[in-house]
C-alpha cells in the first residue's frame, strides 16, 4: 500500500523508515503541510496521514476521493482540522492517534514554568556581557509554590507529577477526578485553583462551542496577582487579547504558550524583519522574556514521534486486516 504523510520534518525521516520496517508500506514523506500545491501527491495512494495544521476540508476530501484514497488519518490527538462527518459520508475511513508520550507535553509545560519563574531567559542572556544582578531575578522556589493543573488526564497528570517531584504543592481541577490523580494532587474548585496558584498549567482538550476562550478576562481576574500562566494544550481555549492586557497590567508575571488559535497563519513561518499578521501575537512576542512562545512543539520529541508514527501505521494495518481500528472517528 502507498501511504502519504504530510508535514514530515527532515529530522523525522529516519524514524519513519525505521518503524516502517515492520509494516513494509510504500511511504511518501512530504515535508510541507497540506496545501493547494501538493494535494496531487495523493494520486495513487490508498492512505493519507495528516498533521494538525493540514486542513482537510470538503474540497480536499472530494479531491482525494477522486484519486481513490480510502483512508484519511491524522497522526494527532486533535482532529478538528478534518471535516470528519463529510469524509465519512464520502466513504472514507477516518482515524487518529488517541495518545502519545504524555512526558513530551508535560516536560515542556514544566520547562516553560521554570524559565518564567526563575527569569531564566534574562539571566542566560549574557550576549551583552552584562553580569549585574537585577531585582527581577529574585524568584520564589518551586517547592514554596502552589501549582494548579487544569485538566488532569494523562498529560496533565504527568505534568502534576513532575511539578510535585520538584517539591511544589500541586492542586488540580477536572470534571472527572480520577483515583490516580488523587494520589498526586488535591482537587479543588476552579475558583480555588485560580486564587491559590502561583503557576497555572493548562491541559484541557478543546471542545468547540463549549470551552472556547475559557481563559478570558474573567478567568484571569480570578488568578493570583503576579502569577504565571502556561498553556500547552489548545490555543482556542485562550483569549490572546485578554492575556496581553493581564500582562500589561501586571496581573500576570509571565505567560508561556505552545499554542495559539488560528496558529497555522503564524507557526512554522519566519517573520524576521516583518510583522506577524496577528497584531496581538506581535505584541506578545515583544514582551519577551515575560512571554515565552514555542511553535507547537510539545510533541516534538523522539518518544512522542515514534508513538504517532507507529499508531498511524497500526491504524492502517488494522483496517486492512479487520476493516476497522480502535482509533476510528
Residue pairs with C-beta under 8 A, 6 or more apart in sequence:
1 25
1 26
1 46
1 47
1 316
1 320
2 25
2 26
2 27
2 28
2 44
2 45
2 46
2 47
3 25
3 26
3 27
3 28
3 45
3 46
3 47
3 48
3 49
3 313
3 316
4 27
4 28
4 30
4 41
4 42
4 45
4 47
4 48
4 49
5 16
5 27
5 28
5 29
5 30
5 49
5 75
5 312
6 30
6 32
6 33
6 34
6 38
6 48
6 49
6 50
6 51
6 54
7 30
7 31
7 32
7 33
7 34
7 50
7 51
7 53
7 54
8 16
8 29
8 30
8 31
9 31
10 31
12 305
13 29
15 302
15 305
15 306
15 309
16 27
16 29
16 309
17 27
19 306
19 309
19 310
19 313
20 27
20 309
20 313
23 313
23 316
23 317
25 313
25 316
28 41
28 45
30 38
30 41
32 38
33 51
33 53
33 54
33 264
33 268
34 50
34 54
34 55
34 56
34 60
39 60
39 63
39 64
42 48
42 63
42 64
42 67
42 69
43 67
44 67
44 68
45 67
45 69
46 68
46 69
46 70
46 71
47 69
47 70
47 71
47 72
47 73
47 316
48 64
48 69
48 71
48 72
48 73
49 73
49 74
49 75
49 312
50 56
50 72
50 73
50 74
50 75
50 76
50 81
50 82
51 74
51 75
51 76
52 74
52 76
52 78
52 81
52 296
53 81
53 263
53 264
53 267
53 268
53 296
54 74
54 81
55 81
55 264
56 72
56 81
56 82
56 83
56 87
57 83
58 83
58 86
61 72
61 83
61 86
61 87
61 90
61 92
62 90
64 72
64 92
65 90
65 91
65 92
69 92
70 91
70 92
70 93
70 319
71 92
71 93
71 94
71 95
71 315
71 316
71 319
72 82
72 87
72 92
72 93
72 94
73 93
73 94
73 95
73 96
73 312
73 315
73 316
74 81
74 82
74 95
74 96
74 97
75 96
75 97
75 308
75 309
75 311
75 312
76 96
76 97
76 299
76 308
77 96
77 97
77 98
77 99
77 100
77 205
78 96
78 205
78 206
78 234
79 94
79 96
79 329
80 206
80 208
82 94
82 329
84 94
84 329
87 94
88 94
88 329
93 319
93 324
93 328
94 328
94 329
95 315
95 319
95 325
95 327
95 328
95 329
96 327
96 329
97 307
97 308
97 311
97 312
97 315
97 327
98 311
98 327
99 154
99 307
100 299
100 303
100 304
100 307
100 308
100 311
101 299
101 301
101 303
101 304
101 307
102 154
102 155
102 157
102 158
103 158
103 301
103 303
104 298
104 299
104 300
104 301
104 303
104 304
105 155
105 158
105 159
105 203
105 232
105 258
105 298
105 299
105 304
106 155
106 156
106 158
106 159
106 161
106 162
107 162
107 301
108 232
108 258
108 294
108 297
108 298
109 159
109 201
109 203
109 230
109 232
109 256
109 298
110 159
110 162
110 163
110 166
110 201
112 230
112 232
112 256
112 257
112 258
112 292
112 294
113 147
113 163
113 199
113 201
113 228
113 230
113 256
114 120
114 142
115 121
115 256
115 292
116 228
116 230
116 253
116 254
116 255
116 256
116 290
116 292
117 139
117 140
117 142
117 145
117 198
117 199
117 228
117 254
118 137
118 139
119 136
119 137
119 139
119 289
121 288
121 289
121 292
122 134
122 136
122 137
122 289
123 137
125 289
140 198
141 167
142 163
142 166
142 167
142 168
143 166
143 167
143 168
145 168
145 169
145 198
145 199
146 168
146 169
146 170
146 171
146 196
146 197
146 198
146 199
147 160
147 163
147 168
147 169
147 170
147 171
147 197
147 198
147 199
147 200
147 201
148 170
148 171
148 172
148 173
148 193
148 194
148 196
148 197
148 199
148 200
148 201
149 156
149 157
149 159
149 160
149 163
149 170
149 171
149 172
149 173
149 185
149 200
149 201
149 203
150 156
150 172
150 173
150 174
150 190
150 193
150 200
150 201
150 202
150 203
150 204
151 173
151 174
151 202
151 203
151 204
151 205
151 233
152 160
152 172
152 173
152 174
152 177
152 178
152 181
152 185
152 187
152 203
153 174
153 203
153 205
155 203
155 232
155 233
156 172
156 174
156 181
156 201
156 203
156 204
157 178
157 180
157 181
157 184
159 201
159 203
160 170
160 172
160 181
160 184
160 185
161 184
163 170
163 199
163 201
164 170
164 184
164 185
168 199
170 184
170 185
170 186
171 185
171 186
171 187
171 188
171 192
171 193
171 196
171 197
172 181
172 185
172 186
172 187
172 188
172 193
173 187
173 188
173 189
173 190
173 193
174 181
174 187
177 187
181 187
188 196
191 222
193 200
194 200
194 219
194 222
194 223
194 224
195 222
195 223
195 224
196 224
197 223
197 224
197 227
198 224
198 227
198 228
199 227
199 228
199 229
199 230
200 223
200 227
200 228
200 229
200 230
201 230
201 231
201 232
202 215
202 229
202 230
202 231
202 232
202 233
202 237
202 238
203 232
203 233
204 211
204 214
204 233
204 234
204 237
205 233
205 234
206 212
206 233
206 234
206 236
206 237
208 236
211 237
212 236
212 237
213 236
213 237
213 238
213 239
213 242
214 237
214 238
215 229
215 231
215 237
215 238
215 239
215 242
215 243
216 238
216 239
216 242
217 239
217 242
217 245
217 246
220 229
220 242
220 243
220 246
220 251
220 252
221 251
223 229
223 246
223 251
223 252
225 250
225 251
226 250
226 251
226 252
226 253
227 251
227 252
227 253
228 252
228 253
228 254
228 255
228 256
229 243
229 252
229 254
229 255
229 256
230 255
230 256
230 257
231 237
231 238
231 256
231 257
231 258
231 259
232 257
232 258
232 259
232 298
233 259
234 259
235 257
235 259
235 260
235 261
235 262
235 263
236 261
238 257
238 261
240 260
240 261
240 278
240 280
240 281
240 284
241 280
243 252
243 255
243 284
244 280
244 283
244 284
244 287
246 252
247 255
247 284
247 287
247 290
247 291
252 290
253 290
254 290
254 291
254 292
255 284
255 287
255 290
255 291
255 292
256 291
256 292
256 293
256 294
257 291
257 292
257 293
257 294
258 293
258 294
258 295
258 296
258 297
258 298
259 296
260 266
260 267
260 278
260 281
262 278
263 295
263 296
265 277
265 278
266 276
266 277
266 278
266 281
266 295
267 295
267 296
268 295
275 282
276 282
276 285
284 291
284 293
285 291
285 293
299 305
299 308
311 327
314 325
315 325
315 327
315 328
318 324
318 325
318 326
319 325
